[in-house]
Amino acid sequence: LSHKENMCNNNIELYQRKSNTLEKMLTPREKRTVSFSDVHIHEHYFILGDNPSCSRGPPSTISWEYTSLTPVSVIDFESRKPPQARSKHDFKLSPRERLSIL
């Protein structure tokens, strides 16, 4: 075999060994679970923004500052959630709404 072919074969063998090792590491040996307990909600303040694409009214953004609400269990949070997710149009504010918030 040429030097190039030999190097290629060595790389393939190395890849196969690494792949087998990785496969063994990822094979579940025991049942693993993930669980969540509480939802922590932060309410951020609206502040004057700097978005240049805002053509009418003041641009707004959220502040780094926030107020933490009391943590809620995941079960309670999910039971209070509306049945349907909000659309992107629900989040859009008119220039008048942005001005009144700021």
Number of C-alpha atoms within 10 A of each C-alpha: 7 7 8 9 10 11 12 12 13 12 12 12 12 12 12 12 12 12 12 12 11 11 11 11 10 9 8 9 8 6 5 6 5 4 6 8 10 14 16 13 13 13 12 14 14 16 16 15 13 11 11 8 7 12 9 9 12 19 19 19 14 13 13 9 11 13 10 11 11 11 13 14 14 14 12 11 13 12 10 8 9 8 8 6 8 9 8 7 7 8 8 10 13 12 15 11 12 18 14 8 12 12
